[in-house]
Amino acid sequence: STELPDEIAREITVSYENLCRKAVGSNICRVAVRSSAIAEDLAEASFAGQHDTFLNVYSAENVLQAVKKCWASLFTARALIYRKAKGLVDEKGLAMAVIIQIMIDPRSAGVAFSVNPLDGDPNIVVIESIWGLGEYIVRGVITPDKFVVEKQSLNVVEKFISKKDRELVYDPEKRANLDKQVPGERAEKPSISDEEAREIASIAMKLEKMLNTPVDIEWAIDGSGRLYVLQVRPVTTIPKPQAPRKIQAKEKRIFKGLAASPGIGVGRVKILRSVEEAKLKGFNRGEVLVTSMTDPDWVPLMRIASAIVTEKGGVTSHAAITARELGIPAVVGVAGIMDSIMDGEILKVDGSRGIVEVIEHFEQEKKLDNGYAEVSLATQAIESVGARREEIYIPTATKIYMNLGEPEAIEKYLDLPFDGIGLMRIEFVISSWIGYHPIYLIKHEKQEFFIDRLSSGIAMVASKIAPRPVIVRFSDFKSNEYRRLIGGEDFEPEERNPMLGWRGASRYIHPLYREAFKLELNAIKRVREEMGLRNVWVMVPMVRTLWEAEKVIELMAEEDLRSSKDFKIWAMAEVPSIALLIDEFSKYFDGFSIGSNDLSQMVLGIDRDSDLLSSMGYFDERDEAVLKAMRMIIRGAKRNGRTVSICGQAPSYYPEIVEFLVREGIDSISVNPDAVISTRRIVASIERRLMLEMLGEIKSRRSGKRSSSL
């Protein structure tokens, strides 16, 4: 909140106005405000994305605010963790300049690498380009054109032209970036010419020589054809170059999507359009599963895949969430890939970067990637944040829970520093261990089969981590997912919008499903009473109204499941009505767990599975309206003495949301296994900062009292 010193503010204002007069003949213009930290020049740490950049900043007043925010981004949780991981703990990591550049309206934009980022080949420059602003490359919205230029001859030796049917452009009237459709003919044209590719390559080579290290540059070309270099940084992860090869003008088959689950997987392709097709074609362990999108029926296949690629879906889709649960590399949203590859080809799937590549030799690729040999997930996570094993068990006031679906997976995660299971999804057990619709089993007097299988799955997890709690969420299949269970078609309606239909609490209290819900209640009773696992609690999903909350609690009481000192009943807080009526809902539940995925789509009124809306930035848990709803839930729960947690995807992706939650006083944060260690470290850092801030306020008050007494 500290203001910039007057002298610095004046100098920035004068320089900004001079820049504008020189560029556009006026005292006011659009600029970019970019960070340039000293540590960003280190070859081993690019700091890409760690500090803030602000585009289309208009007016001196807004420039001053952007500069201040740029400097403040040195102290975000993301930057603090990154510096610690890179060993930058002295003042060198805190030195930052801020660069102000004239904004241009690019005809084309992109990136260029002065070495091949995939294999480290130093003899070529790799260029990616699209129409409009370059942000759509970074976000993976558009598959870019690719040009490979040989350094010695400056010849374009490889070229791949994609279909670029959308572009991001600046609208001067709305003063905002707008998504625009690219006309068909232009969409399939190269976004830069060969001559422009050579010019970009030449600039990249000069910068590489000047800085004495391979570089990664961001560039743009305006409507007049003038080339601008917007940013330069070292290429920080250069693979060891392979044996020299003759460069041929052969098109590499590389597809881009959204990075959904980290890691690299290699295997032969099996394209499946349905689970039924898998029964005909077969699916072998270690193959790469390529399909349109997945649902719970796919889990048995996903479990044995070496990697997963889908044509549709975003980072909160079923394929993405499940792949992270299973620890399997995945890339989603790779449009058209099913028609571009064939069964039996070899794919390399990089789930950390969202890249899928067709390769020629499986054995050679295995040899190149032997650094990715299977290790425990805990070991991978520790290495990814640069921590020693003894550093990950950091005590925090905020509990760090873990999300879990597949019971058998708990063995892989026992070394992770989690305080309990904040979300155990029993849909995995029902689809994989049971397979039958519960009402079908009731009709055939097979209730014990369901209760035995479900209780065994829950007990497998609870027994491994006792006395730490396991929050079991009652089944949250949608009607279309229930229909896929054996016998399901006879008992499920065909709903036009199952996401907003008969699911969660509304299902449990309905006469058509009430007896099936009692099977779940009896499985919980068996785990707690017969198996003695008192660390098992429950959570009710998709609670919409007060009267249905009351009816669910009554149903549970009929089966002798009541809230007590060692048995807690939580509700998923994923509908805006809970935020608006948190005081009233607190009369029925011991705690709440914010489901940020569903809460975001319902607050913002969007379909979270819409590729189009996601790519336009609509699905964002950081939206102020979503944060306000979360704030209402946390403060309301605390006001009523109730526990409050979160189990959506937001904390796994956005450190700033973790900071928001901790500052609001949330009791626990439940994340996917791959984010447990990093989240614990971020929370520990935030809590230390909060204590220092409180100490500073105490000292300030004491100093003020002394001054007044004098």
N, C-alpha and C positions, 0 to 999 in steps of 0.2 A: 504493500500500500504506500510505500515511500515514494514521494515525487522526485523527478529528476532535478538535479541542481540547476538553478536559473541559468548559470553560465553555459552549461552543456545544452540545455533546452534551447537557448538563443542560437548557439552555433548550429545545432541540428536544423532549426527552422530556417536560418539564413541559407545554409547549404542546400536544403530541400528546395527553397524557392529559386535559388540560382540554377539548380539542376533542371527544374521545370521550365524556367525561362529559356534555357539553352535548348531544351528538347522540343517544347511545344509553344514557346513564346508567351507563356502565362505563368503566374505565381503559384498555380495549383495544377496538379497532374496526378495520374495514377502511378504508384511505385510498388516495388516488391521490397520487403524488409526481411533480410536473411541473416541468420547467425553465421559467424565465422570464428569458432573457438580454436585456440592454439592447438588443443589436443586433437582437433579434427584433421590436422596435417600428419598425424602419426600413421605410419604404414600399417600398424597392427590394429588400429581402431578407426573406423571411418566415421563413427558417430552419426551415421545416416539415420534420420528420423528421431534423433534423441533431443534435439533442440528445435524450437518453434520457428516457422517461417510464415510470413503474412503476405498474401498477394492482393493486388488491387486496392491498396491503401490510398485513400483520397483525403487530402488536406493535411496541413502541418500538425494540427491537433491530433489527428488520428495516427500520424507518423510517430509522434512522441509517445503515444500509448503503445504502439506496436514495438517500438524500441525497448520500452520498459518491460513489456511482456517477453520479448526475446531474451533479455538478460535474466528475467525471472525464471525462464525455462531451464537455466543451469541447475535449479534446485527442485525440479520435479522428481517424483519417485522414480520415474523411468531413467532419468539422467543419473541420479545418484547410484542406482543399482548398476548401470552400465559402467560408470567410472570405477566403481569398486571391483567389478568383474575384470576390468582391464588394468587394475593395479594403479589407477590414477588417483591417488589419495592426497597429493600435495596441491599447492596452489596452481600448478600447471594445468590441472583439470578445470580450473575456475576462471581462466583468462579468456574473455570473449570480446571480439569486435562485432559490430553490427553493420552490415552493408546495405545501402539503399540503392536500388536500381530502378531505372525507368521500366515500366511495364510495357511490353509490346503485345500486339495482337497477332499471334503466329498463324501463318498458313499451315505450317507443319512444325512438329516438335518431336523430341525424342531423347535418346541416350546413346552414348558411344563408349566403347571400351577399347583401350589401346593394346589389350591382350584378349585372347579368347577366354571369357570367364568360366567356361565349362571345362576346358582341358589345359589352360595355361599357355597355349601356343602364342609366342611373342611375335610371330611373323605377320600377324593379321590385325586389322581393326574391325570390330563387330559393331554394327549400327542398327538400332531399332527406331522406327519412325511411324507416326500416325498423323492424321489431319487434326488441326486445332491444338488446344492446350495439351501438354504432355501428361497431365494428371491421370488421364485414362490409361496410360501405360503402367504407371505406378500402382493404380488400383486394380489392374487386371481386367478392366472393362472391355478393352478392345485388344484383339491379337494384332501386334504391330507387324509392319513390313520389316524384313531383315535383309541387310546388306553386309557382305563380308568383302573387305578391301585388302588386297595384298600390299604390304608396306613398300616393298622394293619397287614395284612397278606402278603402284596406285591404280591397278586394275580391279574392277569389281568382279570377283571370281565366284561368288555365290550370291543368289538373290531369291528371296521368298516374298511374294506379294499376297497379302491377306485381303479379305473382304472387310473393309473398315466402314460399316454402315452408320456409325454415329460419331459425333465429335463434340467437344466441349469448347464453347466460344463465349467471349465476353459480350454482354448486352449493355451498351452505354446508358440506355434509358433506365433500365432496372438496376444498373450498377451491380450486376451479379453474373456469374458464369451460368450459361444455359446449355442443356443437352439438346443437340439438334440432329435430325436425320440427315445423312449424307445421300444425295441422289445416286441411284443405282450405278450409272456409268462411272461417276467419280469414285464411288466406294471401292471399285476394283482396280483403280489406277494406282501406280506407285505414288506414295506421298512425297517422295523426293526423287530427283533425277540422278542418273549415274554421276553426272558432273558435281552435283551437290554432295553426293556421298563421298566423292574423292576430296572435296573441300573440307568436309567434316573430318575425314580420316587424316588429312594433312594437319589440321589444327590439333587433333588428338596427339599426333606424333610429336608436334612441336612442344606441347604441354608436357608430354612424357619426358622429353629431353630436358626441358627447363627444370622440372621438378625432380628429375632423376629417379622416377618410379612410374610404373604403369598407372594410368589414370582412368577414372570413370567420369564422364562429363555429361551434363545436361545442356541441351542446345535448343534453339528455336530459329525458324526462318520466317520473316515477316512477308507481307504481301508484295513487297518490292523485290524479294529474293535475297535480302541481306541476312547473313548468318550472325546470330548472337550466341555466345557461350554464357550460360546462366550460372553454372556451378561446376566446380572441379574438385574432385577428392581422389585419394589413392584407392586403388583396388586392393582391398584388405585380405581377401581370401583367394590366393592364386594357386590352383592345383599344380602339382609338379608336372612340367611338360613331358609329353610322351615322346617317343622316338620321332625324328623329323619325318614329315610326310609330304608328299607332293600335293599341292593344293589343286583341286579340280573343281570345276564349276558344277558341283553336284548339290542338289537341293537337300538340305537337312530337313527332316520331318519333325518339327518341334511344335507342340501345342501348348497354349497358355490358358490357365484357369485360375481359380482362387485356391491359395494354400489353405488346406482344411485340417490336416493332421501331420505333424512334423516327421521327418525321417526320409530315407530313400529306400524304395523297393524296386526290385528288378525281377521280371518273370515273363513267361509267355502269355499272350493276350487270350482271354476268353470273353467274347462279346455275348451278353445275355440280355434279352429284351423283357424277360419275365422269369420268375422263379420256376414256373412250369417248364420253360425252355431248358433250364439247368438240369431238370430231371431227364430230359431227352439227350442233351449234349454231354452231360456230365461236367463236373468242375473239380479239378485236382488241387490238392494242397500246393501252395507256392505259385499258383497262376495269378495274373493280374485281372481283377474283376472290372470289366468296363460295361456300364449300363446307363440308362437314362437317369434314374433316381432310385433310391432304396426306401424301404419301409421295414418294420420289424420282421417280416417274413424272410428278409435277406440275411439276417444275422448269422445263421449257420454257415452260409457261404462266405460272408465277410470275415468270419473268424479264422478261416484257413487261407485267405488270400494273402499274397505277398504285398499287394497294394490295391487301392480302390480308386477308380476314375469314374465320375458321373458327368453327364452332359448338362444337367440342370442342378439348381440348388445353390445356396449360399453357405456361409460359415456356421449358420445355425440349423442347417438341414439335418435330416436324420442321418445321412451318410457321413457328414462331418462330425457330428456329435458322437456317433457310434464308433467311427474310426479312431477318434481320440480316446474313447473308453478302452478300445481294444489295443491301442498302441500300434496301429497299422498306418503307414503313410497313405495319404489320400489327397487328391486334387478334385475339386468340384467345379461345376460351371464351365466345362470344356465343350463348348457348343460344336456339334457336328463331328465329334471324334469317332462315333460309331460307324459313320459312313466313310471315314478316311483311313481306317486301318483294317487289318484282317486277323481272324483267329490264327494263332500260332506265331505271329510276329512277336518280337521281343521289345518290351517297353521298360524304360527307366522312369520311375515316377518320383519326382522330388516334391514331397509334401510340404517342405519348408518354404519353397519359392514358387509353388504353383506351376511347375514346368513338367510336361510329359514329353518324352523323346523316344522315337523309334530308333533302336540301335541294331547293329548287325550281328555282333558276336556275343552270345551270352557268357561264355567262359571268360573272354577277355574283360567283359564288364564286371564280372564278379571279382576278378583279380584287381581291377582298378579301384573297386569300392570295398576292398576287404577291411578298410577302416570302419565300415559300418557293421561289423560282425555283431551278432546278437549279444547284448549285455543287459543287465537288469535295468529297468526303467529308472530306478533311483540313481544308478551310476550315470546314465545318459543325462538326467536332469541336473545332477551335480556338475558335470563337465560343461553343460550348456551355460551355466551362470558363473563359471570360473571359481567355484567354491571348493574348499576342502570338506570332507565328510563331516568332520567335527564342527564345521561352521553352520550346518543346516538345521541343527536342533536348537534354534534360537527361541527362548521363551518370549511369548507375546501375550498381552492381555486379551487380544482378540483371538478367539479360537480359529484354527485353520482346519476345516473339514475337507473331505474328499468325496466327489461324486463317483458312484459305482453302478454298473449295470450287470455285467456278467459275474456271477459269484466266483467262478474258478479264477478270475483275474486277480483276486485279492492276494494270491500267493506272490504275484509279481511286484506288488506294491507295499509289502509289509515293511520294507526298509525306509519308506518315505515318512517324513515327519508330520503326519496328520494327527489331529486330536479326536477324530471320529469320522463316521460316514454321515455326511450332511444330506445326502440324497442317495438312497438305494432304489433303483428303478426295478420293480418286479416284472415289468413287461418282458425283460430278457428271459426270466425264468418261465413265464407263461408260454412264450412263443417257442423256446428251445427245449425246456425240460418237460413241458406238459403237452402243448401243441393242440389241445382240444378246447373248444368253447366251453366255459364252465356250465352253462345251462344244458348243453348237450350231455355232459357228464352227469348232471343231476337227473336228466330224463332216463339215463341208462344206469342209474344208481351207482355211479362211480365217484361219489363225493370224496371218498377217502383217498383216491388216487391224486386228486387235485390238492387236498390238504397236505398229504405226505410230501409230494414233490415241492410245493411252495415252501413249506416249513423247512425242508432239508436245504433248499437254496439259501434261505435267510440265515439258517443256523450255521452254514458253512462260513459265512462272513462274520457273524456276530461272535462265534467261538474263537475266531482267529485274533480278534482285536479287543476282546473284553479286557477291562471294564469300560473301554471307550464306547460311547453310544453309537448306535446304528439307527438312523432315521429312515424307516421303511415307508416309501410313498405307496399308498394303495394304487391299484391299477389305473392307468390313464390312457388306455387305448381309445382311439376314436372309433366310431361305428364301422368305418371302412376297413380299419385294421382288425377289429373283432371278426368281421365277415371272413377274413382269410384264415382264421383258425378252423380246424376240422369241425364241421357241423355249424359253423357260424352263419352261413347264409340263411339258415332256417329261423334264426332268432334276431337278426339285425336289420334295421331299416336301411334303405338307401337314401342317405342325406345329401343334399346339394352342397352343403358346406360343413363337413364333419368337424373341422377345426373349432367351429362355434356351436356345435350341436350337442348331441347326447353323450356327454363325457363327464368324468369326475363325479362330484357329489350328486348331480342330478340323476346320474345312472344308479347310484347306490340306493336312493330312496324310492326309485320307481318300482311298482309291483312286478314288472317283467324281469327285473334284475336283482331284486332285493335278496333272494335266496343265494344267488351267486356271490354277492358281496359278503354274505355270512360265511362263505367258504374261506375268504381271505381273513375274516376276523378269527375264525377257528384256527387257521394256520398261525396267526400271531399268538393266540392263546397257547397253542402247543409249544411254540418256541420258548415262550416266557415261563410257562408253568410246568410243562413236562420235561423240557430240556434245561430249565433253570437259567436261561439266558435273559436276565432282567435288564440288560443294556439295550434291548430292542424297544424303540418307540415308534410312533406312526405319524403319518402326515396325510391329510386329505387334499387332493388336488382339485383345481377348478371349482372353488367355492364362490358362488355368485351372490347368494342372498342370505339374509339372517334366518329365514324360516327353514331353508334347506340345511344350514349349519346346525340348527336345533334338532332337526330330524335325524341327521347323521349321528350326532352325539347320543340321541335316544336309542338308535339302532345298536350302537356300540355297547351302551349300558345293558341292553337286553341280552347281550352275549358276555356280560360281566367284564367288560373292558371299560374302566373308568379312570379318569385322570387321578394320579396319586403322586406320592413323593418320588417313586422310582418308575413311573410310567407317564409319559408326556404325550399329549395329543396336539399336533401342530396343524396348521393350514398353509397351503401354498397361497402366497399373496401375488396373484397374477392377473387379477381382474380389478379395474379401477374402483369398483364398488367397495372393495376392502380398504383401499386408501381413504375413500370418502367416509366410511363408517367404521374406522378402525377401533374407536372406543366401544362400539356395540359388539363387533366381532370378538373383541378381547374377552367378553363374558363367556364365550364358548371354547376358546382355545388357549393352550398354555404358551404357544409360541407361533411364530410365522416365519416362513422362508420365502423371500422374494423370488419369484420366477421371472427374471428380467426378460427372457425371450418373449413369453406370452404377454407380459405387462407392457412391453414396448409396442407390440403390434396392436394391442387394444387401446392404449392411450393415443397412439398416432393414427389408428384406423387403417392399418396396412396389412397385407398378407406377407408374413415374414418369409414365405417360400417363393415370393415373386422375384425372379432374377432381375427383371427390369427395374423395379422400385429399389431393390438392394443396390444395384449398380449406380443408381442416381443418388444414393446416400440417404434414402428415406429411413431405412432400418438402422437406427443408431441409438443405442442405449444411453448415449451421452446427451441426447436431446434434453433441453431444459424442462420440458413437460414431464418426461419420464423421470428425471432426477427429482422433480418436485413431488411426484407420486411416491417415489422411494423415501423421500424425506418425511412425508406424511405418515408412511407406514412405520418407519423406524421410531420417530418421535412419539407417535401414538402408542405403539407397543410398549416403549419404555415408560411412558406416562402411566400405563396401566399395569406395570410390573410384569410384562410379558417378555419372553425371549424373542429376539429377532435375528434372522440369518438371511443369506442369499445363496441360491444354488443355480442361477442362470449362467450364461456364457460370458456375460459382461466382465466380471473380474479377471477371467482368464486372458482377456484380450487388452483391457485398458487399465494400466496402472493408475491413471487419474481417477477412475471410478473407485478403485480400492481406497485411494486417499479420501475421496468423498465419503465413502461408507465408514471408514475408521473415524473420521472427524465428526460424523453424525452419531457415533456411539454404537454401531452395530455390534452384536455379541459374537458372531461367527461369520466366516466366509467360506463357502464350500465351492471348490474348483475341481477341474479335471485333473487326473493324476499328473499329467505333464506340467501342470502349473503350480503344484503344491509347494515346491521348494522356492521358486521365484516369488510366489505370493507371500510366503512366510517372511522372506527377507525384506520385501517391500513393506509389509505391515510393521515389522520390527523397526525399519528406518523411519516410518511415519510416526510411530509411537514415541520414538526417541525425540523426534523433532517437536512433537506436542509437549513432551515433558520440558524440553528446553524453553519453549514458548511460555509455558506456565511459570517456569522459574523466572524468566525475564520479566513477566508481568508482576510477580510477587516482589522482585527486587525494585521494579519501577515504583510500585505503590509505597514500599518502605522508604525509598528515596524521597518521594513526594511528601510523605509525612514528616520526615526530618526537616525538609525545606520549609514547610509551613510552620513547624514549631520554632524555627529560627526567626 
